[in-house]
Amino acid sequence: MDKKMLCRICASLPQEMFRATILRKYDIAYYYCDTCGFLQTQEPFWLQESYAESMTLPDTGGLLRSLSLAEVVSVLIYFIFDRNAQYLDFAGGYGIFTRRMRDIGFDFYWLDRYSPNLLARGFEYTQELGNVELITSFESFEHFVEPNREIKTMLALSKNLIFTTEVLPTPVPRPEDWYYYGLQHGQHISFYSLRTLHYLADSNGLKLYSVPPLHILTEKAISSASLRLLLALRKFGLFFFIKRRMKSRTVGDSIALARHRSS
């Protein structure tokens, strides 16, 4: 075990579960925590090499995923949260999701310490914006080197989080049996079981609603049946009902950015 290796979620002492080869050359250990059900790699010394590009070559679904999630989040904000508030996409990548949500009409902002903002420029989150109604973070939790620190950072800005990550199955699969380990790119280093997600909710005084791979940590009481109904109706046109009732920010954003550039 790595020297003083502790669970990155609950600080308990994890046990080595298995070893695997990542990036086709590094033999690394994976540690499982019996206390909270979290699986983590050893200290990830290889990440600089893994992140030579912020998107992995095999990830061909990034654009489609962002567009689909924009529909899902639009439905949830419109019916559960304050649709007239401000929101933040944490670890927002190239800004696809932020731009799409603004095009729909929601006042979204972007934040990512590791990726360039290509499509949502001018709408970067700054401290002057203060707290927000809701934070989204998609396909990021499995990348967190210090998940507790990242989650605390988000919760300091909002008590409502919507995020996606694949749930670690029970029993824990062998490395050759689960694609989500991401052995070919080595970027996935943190894996959350449902027990882990419940631990995160309980330790932060929040409620968990999970429709994997989508999860909500929130201080709000949400009917699980209503949540599943909203997600189902999204596939039958509910998003387009919402889109017709929202005012797109596309043109207004363009005008505001042009004015800012000329000032």
N, C-alpha and C positions, 0 to 999 in steps of 0.2 A: 504494500500500500504506500502511496505517496506520503511523505513526512507530514504528520498532522493533518491528514485528509479528513475533512468533516463534510457532512451533508450540506450542500449549498442552500438548502431550504430551511431545515430545522436545526442544523448544527449538531445532529447526532453522529455517531460513528458508523459509517457505512461499511459494507463488506464487498470484497471483489466478487463480481458476478461472472464475468468472462473477459476474454481478451479478443481483440479483432484487429485486422490490418486496415488502416485508412490511407487514402491517397496512394494506395498500392505499395506502400513502403514502410509505414510506421506501425509497429506493434504496440497497441495501447490497451490499458485496462479500463473496464467499466465497473462502477461501484453502485450498489443498490442499498437504499436506506429502508430498513424494516419499519422505522418509526413513521415515516410519512409517505413511503412508496415512491420515492424519487430515485431516478437513475441518472448518473452523471459519469462523464469521462474523467480520467486523471487530468492533472493540470494541462490545459491545451496549448502546448508549445508550438503547434503547427499552424495556428490560425492565420498568421501573416501570409503564409503560403496558400492556405485555403481561400483567402479573400483577395487573391490577386485580381479577381474580378468580383464585383459585388453581387452579380447574378451568376449562378452556376450554369454551365453549358447545357446540361440535360433539362433544366427548368424551362420548358417551352410553354408552360401554362400560366406564366405570370400575368400577362395582359388579360386573358380570359378570366382568371381568378379575381383580379381587381374589379372587373366590370360586374361579375356575378356578386361579389361581396358588396359592391355599391348598392345593388338592388336590395340585398338582405338588410343592410344597415339602414337604408332609407325607410324601409318598412318599420324597423324597430324604433328608430328615432321618432318617426311620425306618430306612432301610436303609444309609445311607452315613455319617451323622454321629451324634453322641451325642444320642439322643432325650430324655435326662433333663437336658440342660444348659439354659443360658439363651441367648436369641437376640435380635437387634435388627433391627427394620425401619427402615432409614435413609431419610430423606425419605419418611416414612410417610403423608403426606397427612392425610386426616381420621381415620385410624385404623381403617379398615375391615379391612385385612389383619391387623393386630395383634390386633384383637378376634376375628376369625374363627379365627386360629391358637390363641388362648387357649381359645376355645370347643371346639376339637378336642382340646386338652390340652397343647399346647406352650407353654413359659414364655417368651413373646415380650414385647418391650418396644418402645416407639415413640420416634422422634426425628425432628423436622422443624423447621427454623429458620424456615420460611416459611409454614406452614399450621397452622390451629388443630386441636387434637386433640379431635374430637367424640365418637368411639366407643370410644377406649381410654384414657379419663381415669383417672388413678390408676396407670397403667403406663407412665409416661414414663421413658425411660432417664436415669439420673443417673450421675455418675462413681463413686459408691459401689458400683455394680454391677460395675465393672471390666471385664475382658475377657469376651467372649462366645464361644460355640462357632461361631456363624455369623451373618453379616449378610446381609439381603436388601435389595435396592433396585430398585424396579421403575419403569420409564419415568422415570428421573431422570438417567441419564448424559448424555442429549442436552440436558438443561437446564443442565448444569454450566458456569459461567463459567470456573472454574479447576479443570478435571477432575483434574489431578495432586494438588492440595491436598485435594480431596474424597476421592479414592481413598486417599491417604495417611492421612487421618483415619480411614477405615474400617479400613484394614489395621493401624492402631495398636491396634484393638480386637479384630480377628479376622483370621486368615489364610485364612478361608473366606468367599467372597462368592458369592452367587447374585443375578444381576441380569438385567434385560431391556433390550434396546435393539435397534432394527432395524439390521442390518448395512448399511453403505454399499456399494452395488453397484459392480462393476467392469465397464466403465468408469463413472466418476462420472456420474450422470444429470443432465440439464439440469433447471433448477428447475421447469419445467412437467411434467416426466416422473416425479416422485417425490413422493408425498403427504407423506412424512415430513419434508420440509423445514419443514412447518408455516407456510407463508407467511402464512396468514390470521390466526394468533395471534402469531407471532414469538417463541415461547418456545424453539424448538429451535435451538440455536446450536453444538452439538458433535456430530460424526458420525464413527462409528468403523467402519473396515473390519476384516475379519478380521486383516489385517496389524497394524492398530493394537492389537487385543486381544492378539495374540501378543506384541507389543512390551511391553504393560503386564505380561503374565505374566512374560516374560523379565527385564524390568528390576526386578521385585520378587521374583524367585526363586520364582515360583509356576508351576503348571500351568494350562493353559486347556482347558476342555471346552465346546464350543459346539454347541448344537442351536437355531439361531436361531429366534426372537429371545431364547431363554434361553441364558445363559452362566454358567459357574462358573469363578472364579479360586480356586485352593485349593493347599494344600501336600500334600494327600492324592493318592495314586495311585488313579485310578478307571478301571475298564475302560469304554472307550467303548461296547462292545457291551452291557454291563450297564446303563449309563446309558440307552441307547436302549430297552432292554427294559423297564426300570422305567417310563419315560415312556409307552411303549406300553400296558403293563399297567394303568396308571392309568386309562385309558379303558375298561377292562374289569372294573372293580370293585375294583382293588387299594386304592384310597383307602378304601373302605368297610370292607375288612379291617382296615386300620390304625385307622380311627375307632373300631371296636368294641373295640380293644385299648388305646386311650388313655383316660385319665380326663379328662373335660371339666373345665375350670376355671371354667365359667360361674357356678355356684352359689357355689363357694368365693370367687371374686372379688367377688361381690355382698356376701357376708357380711363379707369383709375390708374392703371400702370402707365399708360401713355402720358397722362398728366404728370405723374411722378417723375418720369424720365425727362420731361421737358422743363421741369422746375429747377 
